[in-house]
Amino acid sequence: MTGSAPARIRAQFQVSETALVRALAHLDRIKVIDLLPGNRVRLRVSRNMRWRPDGPLARRFRAQALDDFFARSFTQPLEKIRFLAGELTPASIGVLQKKLDLVAAEFAELLELDSASAQRERRHVGLVTAIRPWTFPVVAGLARR
């Protein structure tokens, strides 16, 4: 995030220059960004930072963003969802966890590469990858009987 990002933020979220500078100054004080002359910005944290697993941002994300993300069907041209369920050994689960880490690393690389592309060519996207021991609730209810 450098150069025109603050101007883009002002336009997209329709905030005043004063409110934007106040927010940028706060982010500079907590060392998330370097606030440069002309209100330009240099990001000091990874574009793909990790939240603490049960920290305040992760809890808020689970409470709001996931519900919104999954609220609509994934039927549009730039959308796709796959949900699979089955039985795996702990070793196979570990293999998939490593592959999910590789997908996340590739996502971060693409973010960096595409940051040089014109804003009008980019789309905000969300990518969810998850794995956990899980049983369909209906099946779990039958198993308990």
Salt bridges, closest charged atoms under 4 A:
GLU17 OE1 - ARG10 NH1 3.13
ASP34 OD2 - ARG42 NH1 3.46
ASP34 OD1 - ARG44 NH1 3.44
ASP54 OD1 - ARG62 NH2 2.82
GLU79 OE2 - ARG72 NH2 3.49
GLU112 OE1 - ARG47 NE 3.26
